[in-house]
Amino acid sequence: VFYASTRDEKIAKINELNLDVFIDDLAEVLTDSSFPDGTRKILFGLGSDHESISDPTIRNSQSWREIGDELFGAIDATDVRFGVQHFWPNLICSSVEQIEGRGNSKIFKLETAVGSVALKVYPDQHADTRPRRQTEWSALNFLKANKLQTPTPVATDPDLNWSLLEWVDGSSGYQQDDRHLYIAADFVRALSQASKSLVQRALFAQATESCLIPELVEEQIRGRLTALKAVDDDALQQFLINQVEPKLTDKVRQARAALGELYSRQLEEKYWTLSPSDFGLHNAIITPLGDIVFFDFEYFGWDDPVKLTADFCLHPGMSISVDAQKIWTTQMKNVFGSDPNFVHRLGALYPLYAIRWSLIILNEFRPDKIKNRLHAQSRMQSDVRSTQMAQLKKAKLMIENLDRSIF
């Protein structure tokens, strides 16, 4: 252990030791002109000052697991097999295959004594404090108990932050088949009934980014808008200033006028529903027999059915047609018809949810997202720019179609 009383003394010691890697929570140390060029720089911790660092030689890490991945490589099939053999020896794991995953979790297919099993490695909780594993584990047990079509939970471990789930064979993705819309609607109908029958409502918290108060949609939009307006990109800023902000002002005014005092009032608890919070046919597997099994319940919890309805229509992972959106909203009106204000809220808030999704689509512009994707996928900067422009085109289309009626 070495102690240095000044920054200059500290950097001099780093030079003297000829270190391969140096980790510091002070950006000014790593950006100092006298810092050795041959030493890899890792900035550790959270903070807006860290996110604003544009030096490409500095890797920003928010947890020791991220640093471990940076130095020794991300978890792979060999690591998984060792972990499974140690923590679940009775499975007798014979092979491990990494599957191209969705979102931030890694998926591996295991061949075991009990057949094929999916292993899900959740994001580091030091970097993302949301209890994804615990939430999904509770949700899957609840959904299975209510006989909904979801993977059967097999085992979970809080220290590893891993879960083992039933492996489901089939194809994924929305296939423009109206029959699938009705199956998804039946799932929501069954989930709504299970929600009403749940005695211990406190078993589940509110869903991630829930909007049980209508004005929370506006609040989420403004938060995302603030983050994007900090990005130095002319094409993006022109879109935000000339198209998004005027539409937001207009649609907020209309929603406030339409809902009156309901705009800032929390929805009555009896009208809440449990929601996957990322529900759609993009998170589903179509089995060889034509059944649909839904997955991804990391954000599960209580929410306004209006948000579930709107998100299904607007999610860019499906890009469903106007006719399909009309089928979906008609089905949801039937499911949630006991709420006298459901249709009214849906009509008033749908444009705001569309604006919210247009900003989510633009996540590719945010510095933290770019850095993470470049690191994780080894993509060239030119690839990132191409993706950004494609996402900007999608966002523009969503704003242009804001006034298109699906009701």
C-alpha positions as CSV (number, residue, x, y, z in Angstrom):
1,V,0.0,0.0,0.0
2,F,1.3,3.4,-1.0
3,Y,0.2,6.7,0.4
4,A,0.5,10.0,-1.6
5,S,-0.3,13.4,-0.2
6,T,-0.8,15.2,-3.5
7,R,-2.1,14.3,-7.0
8,D,1.4,14.9,-8.5
9,E,2.9,12.5,-6.0
10,K,0.2,9.9,-6.7
11,I,0.8,10.1,-10.5
12,A,4.5,9.9,-10.0
13,K,4.1,6.7,-8.0
14,I,1.9,5.2,-10.8
15,N,4.7,6.0,-13.3
16,E,7.3,4.6,-11.1
17,L,5.4,1.3,-10.6
18,N,4.8,1.0,-14.4
19,L,1.3,-0.3,-13.7
20,D,-0.8,-2.1,-16.3
21,V,-4.1,-0.8,-14.9
22,F,-5.1,2.0,-12.5
23,I,-8.5,2.4,-11.0
24,D,-9.6,5.7,-9.4
25,D,-12.8,7.4,-8.4
26,L,-11.3,10.9,-9.2
27,A,-11.5,11.8,-12.9
28,E,-8.9,14.5,-12.6
29,V,-6.3,11.9,-11.8
30,L,-7.0,9.9,-14.9
31,T,-7.2,13.0,-17.2
32,D,-4.0,14.6,-15.9
33,S,-1.6,15.2,-18.7
34,S,1.2,13.5,-16.7
35,F,-0.7,10.3,-16.3
36,P,1.2,7.5,-18.0
37,D,0.0,6.6,-21.5
38,G,0.8,2.9,-21.1
39,T,-1.5,2.4,-18.1
40,R,-5.1,1.5,-18.6
41,K,-7.5,3.9,-16.9
42,I,-10.7,2.8,-15.1
43,L,-12.9,5.5,-13.5
44,F,-14.9,3.9,-10.7
45,G,-18.2,5.0,-9.3
46,L,-21.4,6.9,-10.2
47,G,-22.0,10.6,-10.9
48,S,-22.8,13.0,-13.6
49,D,-19.2,14.2,-13.7
50,H,-18.2,10.6,-14.6
51,E,-20.7,10.3,-17.3
52,S,-19.5,13.5,-18.9
53,I,-16.0,12.2,-19.4
54,S,-15.4,11.9,-23.1
55,D,-11.8,10.6,-23.1
56,P,-12.0,7.4,-25.1
57,T,-9.0,6.0,-23.1
58,I,-11.0,6.0,-19.8
59,R,-13.4,3.1,-19.1
60,N,-16.2,4.2,-16.7
61,S,-17.2,1.3,-14.4
62,Q,-19.9,1.4,-11.8
63,S,-19.2,-1.8,-9.9
64,W,-16.4,-4.3,-9.2
65,R,-18.2,-6.8,-11.4
66,E,-17.9,-4.4,-14.3
67,I,-14.2,-3.9,-13.6
68,G,-13.8,-7.7,-13.4
69,D,-15.4,-8.1,-16.8
70,E,-13.2,-5.3,-18.2
71,L,-10.0,-6.9,-17.0
72,F,-10.7,-10.6,-17.2
73,G,-13.5,-10.9,-19.7
74,A,-17.3,-11.2,-19.2
75,I,-18.8,-14.4,-17.8
76,D,-18.8,-17.2,-20.3
77,A,-19.9,-20.8,-20.7
78,T,-16.9,-22.1,-18.7
79,D,-17.8,-19.9,-15.8
80,V,-21.4,-20.9,-15.9
81,R,-20.7,-24.6,-16.0
82,F,-18.4,-24.2,-13.0
83,G,-21.0,-22.2,-11.1
84,V,-23.8,-24.7,-11.8
85,Q,-21.7,-27.7,-10.9
86,H,-20.9,-26.0,-7.6
87,F,-24.2,-24.6,-6.6
88,W,-26.6,-27.1,-8.2
89,P,-24.6,-30.3,-8.5
90,N,-27.7,-32.5,-8.7
91,L,-28.5,-31.0,-12.1
92,I,-25.4,-32.8,-13.5
93,C,-24.8,-30.2,-16.2
94,S,-23.2,-31.7,-19.3
95,S,-23.0,-28.7,-21.6
96,V,-23.5,-24.9,-21.7
97,E,-24.3,-22.7,-24.7
98,Q,-24.6,-18.9,-24.6
99,I,-27.7,-17.6,-26.3
100,E,-28.0,-14.2,-27.8
101,G,-29.9,-12.5,-25.0
102,R,-32.3,-9.6,-24.7
103,G,-31.7,-6.5,-22.7
104,N,-29.1,-6.5,-20.0
105,S,-29.3,-10.1,-18.9
106,K,-27.3,-13.0,-20.3
107,I,-29.0,-16.2,-21.3
108,F,-27.3,-19.7,-21.4
109,K,-28.9,-23.0,-22.4
110,L,-27.8,-25.9,-20.1
111,E,-28.2,-29.5,-20.9
112,T,-28.7,-31.3,-17.6
113,A,-30.0,-34.6,-16.1
114,V,-33.5,-33.1,-16.0
115,G,-33.4,-31.8,-19.6
116,S,-32.7,-28.4,-21.1
117,V,-32.7,-25.5,-18.7
118,A,-32.3,-21.8,-19.2
119,L,-29.9,-19.9,-17.0
120,K,-30.3,-16.2,-16.6
121,V,-27.5,-14.0,-15.4
122,Y,-28.9,-10.7,-14.2
123,P,-27.1,-7.3,-14.3
124,D,-24.8,-6.4,-11.4
125,Q,-26.9,-5.0,-8.6
126,H,-24.2,-2.5,-7.6
127,A,-24.6,-0.9,-11.0
128,D,-28.4,-1.3,-11.2
129,T,-30.0,-1.5,-7.8
130,R,-33.4,-2.7,-9.1
131,P,-34.1,-6.2,-7.7
132,R,-34.6,-7.8,-11.1
133,R,-33.9,-11.4,-10.1
134,Q,-36.2,-11.2,-7.0
135,T,-39.0,-9.5,-8.9
136,E,-38.9,-12.0,-11.7
137,W,-38.7,-15.0,-9.4
138,S,-41.7,-13.9,-7.4
139,A,-43.6,-13.0,-10.6
140,L,-42.9,-16.4,-12.3
141,N,-44.0,-18.3,-9.2
142,F,-47.2,-16.3,-9.0
143,L,-48.0,-16.6,-12.7
144,K,-47.4,-20.4,-12.7
145,A,-49.6,-20.8,-9.6
146,N,-52.3,-19.0,-11.7
147,K,-51.7,-21.3,-14.7
148,L,-50.4,-18.6,-17.1
149,Q,-48.2,-19.5,-20.0
150,T,-44.7,-18.6,-18.6
151,P,-41.5,-20.6,-18.0
152,T,-41.5,-22.7,-14.9
153,P,-39.0,-21.4,-12.3
154,V,-36.4,-24.1,-11.4
155,A,-33.9,-22.5,-8.9
156,T,-32.4,-19.2,-8.0
157,D,-29.4,-17.9,-6.0
158,P,-29.1,-14.4,-4.5
159,D,-25.4,-14.4,-4.2
160,L,-24.7,-15.4,-7.8
161,N,-27.7,-13.3,-9.0
162,W,-28.6,-16.1,-11.3
163,S,-31.9,-18.0,-11.9
164,L,-32.6,-21.3,-13.6
165,L,-35.8,-21.4,-15.6
166,E,-37.6,-23.9,-17.9
167,W,-36.2,-24.0,-21.4
168,V,-38.9,-23.4,-24.0
169,D,-38.3,-24.4,-27.6
170,G,-39.8,-22.4,-30.3
171,S,-39.5,-19.2,-32.4
172,S,-39.5,-15.7,-31.0
173,G,-40.8,-12.4,-32.3
174,Y,-44.1,-11.0,-33.5
175,Q,-45.2,-12.7,-36.7
176,Q,-48.0,-10.3,-37.8
177,D,-50.6,-12.9,-36.9
178,D,-53.9,-11.6,-35.4
179,R,-54.4,-14.8,-33.5
180,H,-51.3,-14.0,-31.4
181,L,-53.0,-10.7,-30.4
182,Y,-56.0,-12.6,-29.0
183,I,-53.7,-15.0,-27.1
184,A,-51.8,-12.0,-25.6
185,A,-55.2,-10.4,-24.7
186,D,-56.2,-13.7,-23.0
187,F,-53.0,-13.6,-21.0
188,V,-53.7,-10.0,-19.8
189,R,-57.3,-11.0,-19.0
190,A,-56.1,-13.9,-16.8
191,L,-53.5,-11.7,-15.2
192,S,-56.2,-9.1,-14.4
193,Q,-58.3,-11.8,-12.7
194,A,-55.3,-13.0,-10.8
195,S,-54.6,-9.4,-9.7
196,K,-58.1,-9.0,-8.4
197,S,-57.9,-12.3,-6.5
198,L,-54.6,-11.6,-4.8
199,V,-55.2,-11.2,-1.1
200,Q,-51.6,-10.0,-0.2
201,R,-51.4,-7.1,-2.6
202,A,-48.1,-6.0,-0.9
203,L,-46.5,-9.1,-2.3
204,F,-45.6,-7.0,-5.3
205,A,-44.3,-3.4,-5.5
206,Q,-45.3,-1.0,-8.2
207,A,-43.9,-1.9,-11.7
208,T,-40.8,-0.3,-13.0
209,E,-41.7,3.2,-14.2
210,S,-45.3,2.7,-13.2
211,C,-47.7,5.5,-14.0
212,L,-50.5,5.1,-11.5
213,I,-50.8,8.9,-11.5
214,P,-51.3,10.2,-15.1
215,E,-48.9,13.1,-14.7
216,L,-46.1,10.7,-14.1
217,V,-46.0,10.0,-17.8
218,E,-45.2,13.7,-18.4
219,E,-42.6,13.6,-15.6
220,Q,-40.9,10.6,-17.2
221,I,-40.9,12.3,-20.6
222,R,-39.3,15.4,-19.2
223,G,-36.6,13.4,-17.4
224,R,-35.7,11.6,-20.7
225,L,-35.8,14.9,-22.6
226,T,-33.4,16.5,-20.2
227,A,-30.9,13.6,-20.6
228,L,-31.1,13.8,-24.4
229,K,-30.8,17.6,-24.5
230,A,-27.4,17.3,-22.8
231,V,-26.2,15.3,-25.9
232,D,-24.0,17.3,-28.4
233,D,-25.7,16.3,-31.6
234,D,-27.2,18.7,-34.1
235,A,-29.6,16.3,-35.8
236,L,-30.9,15.1,-32.4
237,Q,-31.3,18.6,-31.0
238,Q,-33.2,19.9,-34.0
239,F,-35.6,17.0,-33.7
240,L,-36.1,17.6,-30.0
241,I,-36.5,21.4,-30.3
242,N,-38.6,21.6,-33.5
243,Q,-40.8,18.5,-33.2
244,V,-40.8,16.9,-29.7
245,E,-41.1,19.9,-27.5
246,P,-43.9,21.6,-29.4
247,K,-45.9,18.3,-29.5
248,L,-45.2,17.7,-25.8
249,T,-46.6,21.1,-24.9
250,D,-49.6,20.6,-27.0
251,K,-50.4,17.0,-25.8
252,V,-49.8,17.9,-22.2
253,R,-52.3,20.8,-22.5
254,Q,-54.8,18.5,-24.1
255,A,-54.4,15.7,-21.5
256,R,-54.7,18.1,-18.6
257,A,-57.9,19.6,-20.1
258,A,-59.4,16.2,-20.9
259,L,-58.6,14.6,-17.5
260,G,-59.0,17.6,-15.2
261,E,-58.2,16.8,-11.6
262,L,-57.7,13.1,-12.6
263,Y,-54.4,14.1,-14.2
264,S,-52.7,14.5,-10.8
265,R,-54.8,12.0,-8.9
266,Q,-53.6,8.4,-8.2
267,L,-55.8,5.7,-9.8
268,E,-58.0,4.0,-7.3
269,E,-56.3,0.8,-6.1
270,K,-59.2,-1.4,-7.1
271,Y,-58.4,-0.6,-10.8
272,W,-54.7,-1.4,-10.6
273,T,-53.5,-4.4,-12.4
274,L,-50.3,-6.5,-12.1
275,S,-48.2,-5.8,-15.2
276,P,-45.0,-7.3,-16.8
277,S,-44.2,-3.7,-17.6
278,D,-42.5,-4.8,-20.8
279,F,-45.3,-6.9,-22.1
280,G,-45.6,-7.9,-25.8
281,L,-45.0,-10.5,-28.4
282,H,-41.4,-9.4,-28.6
283,N,-41.1,-11.1,-25.2
284,A,-42.7,-14.3,-26.2
285,I,-41.9,-17.7,-27.7
286,I,-44.2,-19.5,-30.1
287,T,-43.9,-23.2,-29.5
288,P,-44.0,-25.8,-32.3
289,L,-47.6,-26.6,-31.2
290,G,-48.6,-22.9,-31.7
291,D,-48.8,-22.1,-28.0
292,I,-47.3,-18.8,-26.8
293,V,-45.1,-18.6,-23.7
294,F,-44.4,-15.1,-22.3
295,F,-41.1,-14.3,-20.6
296,D,-39.2,-11.3,-19.1
297,F,-40.8,-10.3,-15.8
298,E,-37.9,-8.3,-14.3
299,Y,-40.0,-5.1,-14.0
300,F,-43.3,-6.8,-12.9
301,G,-45.6,-5.0,-10.5
302,W,-48.7,-2.9,-10.1
303,D,-49.6,-0.3,-12.7
304,D,-52.4,1.5,-14.6
305,P,-53.8,-0.8,-17.3
306,V,-53.7,2.1,-19.6
307,K,-49.9,2.0,-19.6
308,L,-49.9,-1.7,-20.3
309,T,-52.3,-1.2,-23.2
310,A,-50.4,1.7,-24.7
311,D,-46.9,0.2,-24.3
312,F,-48.0,-3.0,-26.1
313,C,-49.1,-0.9,-29.2
314,L,-46.1,1.4,-29.2
315,H,-43.2,-0.9,-28.4
316,P,-40.7,-0.7,-31.3
317,G,-39.8,-4.4,-30.8
318,M,-43.1,-5.3,-32.5
319,S,-44.1,-2.4,-34.8
320,I,-47.6,-3.6,-35.0
321,S,-50.0,-2.3,-37.7
322,V,-52.8,0.2,-37.0
323,D,-55.3,-2.5,-37.5
324,A,-53.5,-4.7,-35.0
325,Q,-53.4,-1.8,-32.5
326,K,-57.2,-1.4,-33.0
327,I,-57.7,-5.1,-32.2
328,W,-55.6,-4.8,-29.1
329,T,-57.2,-1.6,-27.7
330,T,-60.7,-3.1,-28.3
331,Q,-59.7,-6.2,-26.4
332,M,-58.2,-4.2,-23.5
333,K,-61.4,-2.1,-23.3
334,N,-63.3,-5.4,-22.7
335,V,-60.8,-6.6,-20.1
336,F,-60.7,-3.4,-18.1
337,G,-64.2,-2.2,-18.7
338,S,-65.1,-2.2,-15.0
339,D,-63.0,1.0,-14.7
340,P,-65.3,3.8,-15.8
341,N,-62.4,6.1,-16.8
342,F,-60.2,3.5,-18.6
343,V,-61.2,4.6,-22.1
344,H,-61.1,8.3,-21.2
345,R,-57.6,8.0,-19.7
346,L,-56.4,5.9,-22.7
347,G,-57.5,8.4,-25.2
348,A,-56.0,11.3,-23.3
349,L,-52.7,9.7,-22.4
350,Y,-51.9,7.7,-25.5
351,P,-50.2,10.6,-27.3
352,L,-48.0,11.1,-24.3
353,Y,-47.0,7.5,-24.1
354,A,-46.1,7.8,-27.8
355,I,-43.8,10.7,-27.1
356,R,-42.3,8.8,-24.2
357,W,-41.5,5.9,-26.5
358,S,-40.0,8.2,-29.2
359,L,-37.5,9.3,-26.5
360,I,-36.8,5.7,-25.4
361,I,-36.0,4.9,-29.0
362,L,-33.3,7.6,-28.9
363,N,-31.4,5.9,-26.0
364,E,-28.7,5.1,-28.5
365,F,-27.7,8.8,-28.4
366,R,-27.0,8.8,-24.7
367,P,-23.3,8.7,-23.8
368,D,-23.6,6.0,-21.2
369,K,-25.6,3.8,-23.6
370,I,-23.0,4.3,-26.4
371,K,-20.1,3.5,-24.1
372,N,-21.7,0.3,-22.8
373,R,-22.7,-0.9,-26.3
374,L,-19.3,-0.2,-27.7
375,H,-17.7,-2.1,-24.9
376,A,-20.1,-5.0,-25.0
377,Q,-20.4,-5.5,-28.7
378,S,-17.1,-4.2,-30.0
379,R,-18.9,-2.0,-32.4
380,M,-17.1,0.7,-34.5
381,Q,-18.1,4.3,-34.0
382,S,-19.5,4.3,-37.6
383,D,-21.9,1.5,-36.7
384,V,-23.1,3.4,-33.7
385,R,-23.8,6.5,-35.9
386,S,-25.7,4.4,-38.4
387,T,-27.8,3.0,-35.6
388,Q,-28.4,6.4,-34.2
389,M,-29.7,7.8,-37.5
390,A,-32.0,4.7,-37.9
391,Q,-33.4,5.3,-34.4
392,L,-33.9,9.0,-35.1
393,K,-35.9,8.1,-38.2
394,K,-38.1,5.8,-36.1
395,A,-38.6,8.5,-33.5
396,K,-39.6,11.0,-36.1
397,L,-42.1,8.6,-37.6
398,M,-43.6,8.1,-34.2
399,I,-44.0,11.8,-33.6
400,E,-45.4,12.3,-37.1
401,N,-48.1,9.6,-36.4
402,L,-49.0,11.1,-33.0
403,D,-52.5,12.2,-34.1
404,R,-53.3,9.0,-35.9
405,S,-56.4,7.5,-34.3
406,I,-56.5,3.8,-33.3
407,F,-59.7,4.0,-31.4
